[in-house]
């Protein structure tokens, strides 16, 4: 049976559409609460001025939680995800949930900041863990990996892989972890 070129194109478009839909539906399943909460480790990271600091969540108790994305410049899926994380931050800040990144890259921090700016992530706060201490302490397996941390510094959810973070169903799922 011969399939015309037009029918082949229709089938390909339909399969791509299903792939995109299933990617977020599948990923949303993994934004459920983790069964065993783990405390975010109190290790030093570097800020964008290369000063060491320990991330202390919610000292002023104004934030409900935090979405933290681990990434690197050499990671193609990480690069694709950066604009979506930026969009997530702009959409979710009204719910007192913050979004920021932690790089595990060994490159110069100023080069990484240029990379972030050129790839749609200039509105995010960025931190740098060149020795991967936090990444290893959390026993993360790959990047991009995104964790969701509550106001008491406990990891309540984790997602490995790329996700369309700015889409409404994902935002609603994140909100449901806190509200």
C-alpha positions in Angstrom: 0.0 0.0 0.0 1.4 3.3 -1.0 1.1 6.3 1.2 1.2 9.7 -0.5 3.7 12.4 0.6 0.8 14.4 1.9 -0.4 11.6 4.1 3.1 10.9 5.3 3.4 14.6 6.4 0.0 14.4 8.2 1.2 11.3 10.1 4.5 12.8 11.0 2.8 16.0 12.3 0.3 14.0 14.3 3.1 11.9 15.8 5.1 15.0 16.7 2.0 16.5 18.3 1.4 13.3 20.4 5.1 13.3 21.4 4.9 16.9 22.7 1.7 16.2 24.6 2.9 13.0 26.1 6.2 14.6 27.1 4.5 17.1 29.5 1.9 14.6 30.6 4.5 12.1 31.4 6.7 14.6 33.1 3.9 16.0 35.2 3.5 12.6 36.8 7.0 13.1 38.3 6.1 16.3 40.0 4.4 14.5 42.7 5.6 14.8 46.3 8.6 12.6 47.1 7.9 10.0 49.8 11.1 10.6 51.8 11.9 14.3 52.2 15.6 15.1 52.1 17.0 18.3 53.6 18.8 20.5 51.1 22.5 20.3 52.0 24.2 23.4 53.5 27.2 23.5 51.1 28.8 26.6 49.7 27.9 27.8 46.2 29.2 30.8 44.4 27.1 33.7 43.5 27.4 35.7 40.2 30.2 37.8 41.8 32.0 34.5 42.6 31.5 35.0 46.3 30.8 31.8 48.4 27.5 31.5 50.2 25.3 28.9 51.7 21.8 28.9 50.3 19.5 29.5 53.3 15.9 29.1 52.3 13.3 31.4 53.6 15.0 33.3 56.4 12.3 35.9 56.2 9.5 33.3 55.7 8.1 35.2 52.7 8.6 32.4 50.1 6.4 29.3 50.0 9.1 27.4 48.1 11.8 27.2 45.5 12.2 25.6 42.1 16.0 24.8 41.6 17.3 23.7 38.3 20.7 22.0 37.9 22.4 22.6 34.5 25.6 23.1 32.5 26.5 25.0 29.4 27.5 21.8 27.5 24.0 20.3 28.1 21.8 20.8 25.1 18.5 19.9 26.9 19.5 22.4 29.6 19.9 25.2 27.1 16.5 24.4 25.6 14.9 24.5 29.1 16.3 27.9 30.2 13.6 30.1 28.5 10.9 27.9 30.1 12.4 28.3 33.5 12.4 32.0 33.0 8.8 32.0 31.9 8.0 29.9 35.0 9.6 32.5 37.3 7.5 35.3 35.8 4.3 33.3 36.1 4.8 31.8 39.5 6.3 34.6 41.5 2.8 35.9 42.5 2.5 32.6 44.5 5.7 33.4 46.5 7.6 30.6 44.8 11.0 31.5 43.5 13.0 29.9 40.6 16.8 29.8 40.3 19.6 27.7 38.8 22.7 26.0 40.1 25.4 25.3 37.5 27.6 22.3 37.8 29.8 23.6 35.0 33.5 24.2 35.5 33.6 27.1 33.0 34.4 30.7 34.1 31.3 32.1 35.8 31.3 35.3 33.7 31.2 33.1 30.6 28.3 31.2 32.1 26.4 34.4 32.9 26.8 35.5 29.2 25.6 32.1 28.1 22.5 32.4 30.4 21.8 35.9 29.2 22.0 34.8 25.5 19.7 31.9 26.1 16.7 33.5 27.8 17.5 33.2 31.5 18.6 36.7 32.5 15.7 37.1 34.9 16.7 34.1 37.0 19.1 34.1 40.0 22.1 31.9 39.3 24.5 30.0 41.6 27.5 27.9 40.8 28.7 24.6 42.2 31.8 23.8 40.3 32.8 21.0 42.6 29.3 19.5 42.3 29.0 19.1 46.1 25.3 19.7 46.2 24.7 17.6 43.1 26.6 14.7 44.6 25.1 15.1 48.1 21.6 14.8 46.6 22.7 11.8 44.5 21.4 13.4 41.4 21.9 11.3 38.3 22.0 13.7 35.4 21.1 17.1 34.1 18.9 18.9 33.6 17.4 18.0 37.0 15.0 20.2 38.8 14.1 19.9 42.5 11.4 21.7 44.4 12.2 22.8 47.9 9.8 23.9 50.6 10.3 26.8 53.0 11.9 24.5 55.6 14.7 23.4 53.1 13.2 20.0 52.4 13.1 18.6 48.9 9.5 17.8 48.2 9.7 17.0 44.5 12.2 16.2 41.8 12.1 16.0 38.0 14.9 14.6 35.8 15.0 15.8 32.2 13.6 18.6 30.2 10.1 20.0 30.8 8.0 22.9 29.5 8.0 24.7 32.9 6.0 27.7 31.7 2.9 25.7 30.8 -0.2 26.1 32.9 -0.6 22.5 33.9 3.0 22.4 35.2 2.5 25.6 37.1 -0.7 24.3 38.6 1.1 21.1 39.6 3.8 23.1 41.3 1.3 25.2 43.1 -0.5 22.1 44.3 2.7 21.0 46.1 2.4 24.1 48.3 -1.3 25.0 48.5 
